[in-house]
Amino acid sequence: MGTLFIRRLIQMLLIMLVVSAMLFAIFDSDQFRKKVAVAELGGFGLATLSDDDYHAWLEKRGLNQPFPVRYVAWLDQIVHGDFGQSIEKDVAVSTLLEESLSNTAVLAFFVFLIMVPVSLTLGVLAGMKEGSSLDRVISFVAVFTTSIPQIATAALLTVILALGLKWVPTKSAMDDGWSFRALVLPLLTLLIYDIGYLVRMTRAAMTEVMASQYIRTALLKGLPYHRVILRHALRNALIVPVTLIFLELNGVLSQVVVVEVFFQYRGFGRMLFDAANFGDIQVLQAGTLVAVCVAVASQLLSDVAYVVVNPRVRFVR
């Protein structure tokens, strides 16, 4: 277990190192550096930036040094939490990341708090009795919810719950302070799809386990049904769903871009969207690096969880 974790952690660090080098190489080009120079020198566009001013700015910032030297210096800043300054908002990028990630973390917390128990329960119930009325109802709802694009779900929920019933506000900007009511629409939009997806995966795993020979043998020997389910079926059926739950960390981080922009929720996805529209290079660079870090970390946690719930697995060197 410890060896697996160390190996996966080393792989994670190597991937992050490669990705950071790629990001630095992309954003270190003249095309992006001139935009930063214009913003810092107070110009109104690239046309106003003369070659002399640009080269003087490169000299002042130390950006005319060899690429490896610049990369190591930039990497040292990142390690110490210095992601640069936002061109659009003139604040430290680390401050923007802290605020946006904390807001997205609150949204993700409630998503997983509701999604995990509901999905696993419904998936197990459907898989226990394959072909039953309960299985058909749960499967139909799960397929239906995963067939609707999240942007359409967001629009439908807004029309029904906000404009029609007026139970919740249409937007989640929370200008007057934090409110759970304002979080309802983005939360439901994420839950409707994610619960349906995890229910389908759990149901498929449970169905496969219930059809296995050792479960049939246990039942034929007269073991109580609930004992067979709790002690034998569940442990094997939950291997796939548990690993998928950790991978959903990356999935939720990708989904929040659409949800946060639609509902004007000030989270990580909204920050990236605004930075892309404005051309805020430093924010885009830092946001992309954080997104890759979350993706790699979720894969690491998924691998560890797989071994925890399935100790028979052995990774050969």
C-alpha positions in Angstrom: 0.0 0.0 0.0 2.8 2.4 1.0 4.8 1.5 -2.1 1.8 2.1 -4.4 1.2 5.5 -2.8 4.8 6.5 -3.2 5.0 5.3 -6.8 1.8 7.1 -7.7 3.0 10.3 -5.9 6.2 10.3 -7.9 4.3 9.9 -11.1 2.0 12.7 -10.1 5.0 15.0 -9.4 6.6 14.1 -12.8 3.3 14.8 -14.6 3.0 18.1 -12.9 6.5 19.0 -13.8 6.0 18.2 -17.5 2.7 20.1 -17.6 4.2 23.1 -15.9 7.0 23.2 -18.4 4.5 23.0 -21.3 2.3 25.8 -19.8 5.4 28.0 -19.2 6.6 27.5 -22.7 3.1 28.4 -24.1 2.6 31.5 -22.0 6.3 32.6 -22.3 5.9 33.3 -26.0 6.1 36.9 -27.3 2.4 36.8 -28.1 1.4 36.5 -24.5 4.4 38.4 -23.0 3.5 41.5 -25.0 0.0 41.5 -23.6 1.4 41.5 -20.1 3.9 44.2 -21.0 1.1 46.5 -22.4 -0.9 46.0 -19.2 2.1 46.7 -16.9 3.3 49.7 -18.9 -0.1 51.3 -19.1 -0.6 51.0 -22.9 -4.0 50.7 -24.7 -3.0 47.9 -27.1 -0.2 46.1 -28.8 0.1 48.8 -31.4 1.2 51.3 -28.7 4.0 49.1 -27.5 7.3 50.0 -29.2 10.1 47.5 -29.7 12.4 49.6 -27.4 9.8 49.7 -24.6 9.2 46.0 -25.0 12.9 45.0 -24.8 13.5 47.4 -21.9 10.6 45.7 -20.1 12.1 42.3 -20.9 15.4 43.4 -19.5 13.8 44.8 -16.3 11.8 41.6 -15.7 14.7 39.3 -16.5 12.8 37.7 -19.3 15.6 37.9 -21.8 17.5 35.2 -19.9 17.7 31.6 -21.3 14.5 29.5 -21.1 15.8 27.1 -18.4 16.7 29.9 -16.1 13.3 31.6 -16.5 11.5 28.4 -16.0 13.3 27.5 -12.8 12.7 31.0 -11.5 9.0 30.8 -12.4 8.8 27.3 -10.8 10.3 28.7 -7.6 7.7 31.4 -7.5 4.9 28.9 -8.0 6.2 26.6 -5.2 6.2 29.7 -2.8 2.6 30.5 -3.8 3.4 33.5 -6.1 1.3 33.1 -9.2 1.8 36.7 -10.4 -0.6 39.6 -10.7 -4.0 39.6 -12.4 -4.1 42.0 -15.3 -7.8 42.5 -15.2 -8.4 43.0 -11.5 -4.9 44.2 -10.4 -4.8 41.8 -7.4 -2.6 38.8 -6.7 -3.6 35.7 -8.6 -3.2 33.7 -5.4 -5.9 35.8 -3.8 -8.3 35.1 -6.7 -7.5 31.4 -6.6 -8.1 31.3 -2.9 -11.5 33.0 -3.2 -12.7 31.1 -6.3 -11.5 27.7 -5.1 -13.1 28.1 -1.7 -16.5 28.9 -3.3 -16.2 25.9 -5.7 -15.1 23.7 -2.7 -18.3 24.7 -0.9 -20.4 23.7 -4.0 -18.4 20.4 -4.5 -18.8 19.6 -0.8 -22.6 19.6 -1.0 -22.5 17.7 -4.3 -20.5 14.8 -2.8 -22.4 15.0 0.5 -25.7 14.2 -1.4 -24.4 12.4 -4.4 -22.5 9.6 -2.7 -25.1 8.1 -0.4 -28.0 8.6 -2.8 -26.2 7.1 -5.8 -24.8 4.1 -4.0 -28.1 3.3 -2.3 -30.2 3.6 -5.5 -27.6 1.7 -7.5 -27.4 -1.2 -5.1 -31.2 -1.4 -4.8 -31.5 -1.6 -8.5 -28.7 -4.1 -9.0 -30.0 -6.4 -6.3 -33.2 -7.1 -8.2 -32.3 -6.9 -11.9 -35.4 -6.7 -14.0 -37.7 -5.8 -11.2 -40.1 -2.8 -11.3 -37.8 -0.9 -8.9 -34.8 -1.6 -11.1 -36.6 -0.4 -14.2 -37.8 2.8 -12.6 -34.3 3.7 -11.2 -32.6 2.8 -14.5 -35.0 4.8 -16.5 -34.5 7.9 -14.3 -30.8 7.5 -14.3 -30.6 7.2 -18.1 -32.9 10.2 -18.5 -31.0 12.5 -16.2 -27.6 11.6 -17.9 -29.1 12.2 -21.4 -29.8 15.9 -20.7 -27.0 18.4 -21.2 -26.3 20.4 -18.1 -26.9 23.7 -19.8 -30.4 22.5 -20.6 -30.9 21.2 -17.0 -29.8 24.6 -15.7 -32.3 26.4 -18.0 -35.2 24.1 -17.0 -34.5 24.4 -13.3 -34.4 28.2 -13.6 -37.7 28.3 -15.4 -39.4 25.9 -13.0 -38.0 26.7 -9.6 -36.9 30.3 -10.0 -39.2 32.0 -12.5 -42.2 29.7 -12.0 -42.4 28.7 -8.4 -40.1 31.5 -7.2 -38.6 29.2 -4.5 -35.0 30.3 -5.3 -33.2 33.2 -6.9 -32.4 33.0 -10.6 -28.7 33.8 -10.0 -26.1 32.7 -7.5 -23.9 35.8 -7.4 -24.7 36.2 -3.6 -24.1 40.0 -3.7 -25.8 40.4 -0.3 -23.8 37.6 1.4 -23.8 33.8 1.4 -27.1 32.1 1.0 -27.9 28.4 0.7 -31.0 29.3 -1.4 -28.8 30.9 -4.0 -26.7 27.6 -4.1 -29.7 25.4 -4.8 -29.9 25.8 -8.6 -26.2 25.1 -9.4 -26.2 22.3 -6.8 -29.2 20.6 -8.4 -27.8 21.1 -11.9 -24.7 19.2 -10.9 -26.5 16.5 -8.8 -29.0 15.6 -11.5 -26.3 14.4 -13.9 -23.8 13.1 -11.4 -26.2 11.0 -9.4 -27.6 9.5 -12.6 -24.1 8.6 -13.8 -23.0 7.0 -10.5 -26.3 5.1 -10.1 -25.8 3.5 -13.5 -22.2 2.5 -12.7 -23.2 1.1 -9.2 -26.2 -0.8 -10.6 -24.0 -2.4 -13.3 -21.4 -3.5 -10.8 -24.0 -4.8 -8.4 -25.8 -6.7 -11.2 -22.6 -8.4 -12.2 -21.8 -9.4 -8.6 -25.3 -10.8 -8.0 -24.9 -13.0 -11.0 -21.6 -14.4 -9.9 -21.2 -18.0 -8.9 -20.1 -17.5 -5.3 -23.2 -15.4 -4.6 -25.5 -18.0 -6.0 -23.7 -20.7 -4.0 -24.1 -18.7 -0.8 -27.8 -18.4 -1.4 -28.3 -22.0 -2.3 -26.5 -23.0 0.9 -29.3 -21.2 2.8 -27.4 -18.2 4.0 -29.7 -15.3 4.9 -30.2 -13.0 2.0 -29.3 -9.8 3.9 -26.1 -11.5 5.1 -25.0 -12.4 1.6 -25.7 -8.9 0.4 -23.9 -7.1 3.3 -20.9 -9.4 3.7 -20.2 -10.7 0.3 -21.9 -8.7 -2.5 -21.5 -5.1 -1.4 -17.8 -5.2 -0.9 -17.1 -6.4 -4.4 -19.9 -4.3 -6.0 -18.6 -1.0 -4.5 -15.1 -1.4 -5.9 -15.9 0.4 -9.2 -18.2 3.1 -7.7 -15.7 4.0 -5.0 -12.9 4.6 -7.5 -15.3 6.6 -9.7 -16.3 8.8 -6.8 -12.7 10.1 -6.5 -12.4 10.6 -10.2 -15.6 12.7 -10.0 -13.4 15.4 -8.3 -12.0 16.2 -11.7 -15.4 15.8 -13.3 -17.0 18.3 -11.0 -14.2 20.8 -11.5 -14.9 20.6 -15.3 -18.6 20.8 -15.0 -18.6 23.9 -12.8 -17.4 26.1 -15.7 -20.8 25.8 -17.3 -22.8 25.9 -14.1 -20.9 28.8 -12.5 -21.0 30.9 -15.6 -24.8 30.3 -16.1 -25.7 31.1 -12.6 -23.0 33.8 -12.1 -21.5 31.9 -9.1 -18.1 33.3 -8.2 -16.2 30.1 -8.3 -13.2 28.5 -10.1 -15.0 28.0 -13.4 -16.3 31.5 -13.5 -12.8 32.8 -12.8 -11.3 30.9 -15.7 -14.1 32.0 -18.0 -13.6 35.7 -17.2 -9.9 35.4 -17.5 -10.2 33.7 -20.9 -12.6 36.5 -22.1 -10.3 39.3 -20.9 -7.0 37.6 -21.8 -5.7 37.6 -18.2 -2.6 35.5 -18.9 -1.4 35.0 -15.3 -4.9 33.8 -14.1 -5.2 31.4 -17.0 -1.8 30.0 -16.4 -2.4 29.5 -12.7 -5.9 28.2 -13.2 -4.8 25.6 -15.7 -2.0 24.4 -13.5 -4.5 24.0 -10.6 -6.9 22.1 -12.7 -4.2 19.7 -13.8 -3.1 19.3 -10.2 -6.7 18.4 -9.2 -7.0 15.9 -12.1 -3.8 14.1 -11.2 -4.6 14.1 -7.5 -8.0 12.6 -8.1 -6.3 9.8 -10.1 -3.9 9.2 -7.2 -6.8 9.0 -4.7 -8.7 6.7 -7.0 -5.8 4.3 -7.3 -5.3 4.2 -3.5 -9.1 3.8 -2.9 -9.1 0.8 -5.4 -6.5 -1.0 -3.4 -8.3 -0.2 -0.1 -11.6 -1.6 -1.2 -10.0 -4.5 -3.1 -7.0 -5.7 -1.1 -6.5 -8.7 -3.4 -5.0 -6.4 -6.0 -1.2 -6.5 -6.1 0.8 -4.1 -8.3 3.8 -5.8 -9.8 6.9 -3.7 -10.2 
